[in-house]
């Protein structure tokens, strides 16, 4: 694909005592930068379908493949209720999709929405075909992250593992770290409409962030063995309370208290669309990486 580049020039002609300037235009064909080819692995999931729509609308990238074990053979555009089909069928073979893209020698990124048991092999396959990976898989284990980090370092190929793609959630985590230096009591309350993944990755990440600061919270809490008081994450005394009620938004609130005051930070997610700005940012950033990066907050 080439772009037409045009420039205006002026020539000066001297006729007798008069000077005449005449403009002319020169044009040349220059190669334009191609779009990032994005493969959505887990395309039939709700978040996968949202990602297909977001990537299709985004500037500088396009959907190049859809992988899933469900709805195999169906056009991903139709599955996403788009106005026109994308003419990209869902395939259950990641290697086949990667092979077709690698032959074009264009920049490619695999977005992985699968599950912890397949992430390592998926990233290895993407790397073998010269493609980088963005991984958003809840409950990925730290030993898997460590193994992937060593693999990416050896291959000099980037991978971005995102515990969350929500920019609002990352901002909440950063605000919680700032607040933790000023308060000695902290607890986390979260809610979801269905009982999946409790404590959530967001709550666990916030607790770990606070633990890494070396502070001990809730020293005066004498209800350590009371089950109803919530789960303590780490060794710093930060408790997580999880509510499950149909109709509740996915919500995380961090409470801090000090003498005479309570400070709270809250973030609600009402739709999977809230993750799409973070996903597009991750895709644009990972193409420049040569190693593994854990957490999208490094690019905000």
Beta strands, then each sheet from edge to edge (+ up, - down):
strand 1: 2-15
strand 2: 18-31
strand 3: 36-41
strand 4: 61-67
strand 5: 90-91
strand 6: 108-112
strand 7: 132-135
strand 8: 159-161
strand 9: 185-192
strand 10: 231-232
strand 11: 239-244
strand 12: 250-258
strand 13: 261-269
strand 14: 292-294
sheet 1: 1+ 2-
sheet 2: 5+ 4+ 3+ 6+ 7+ 8+ 14+
sheet 3: 10+ 11- 9- 12+ 13-
end
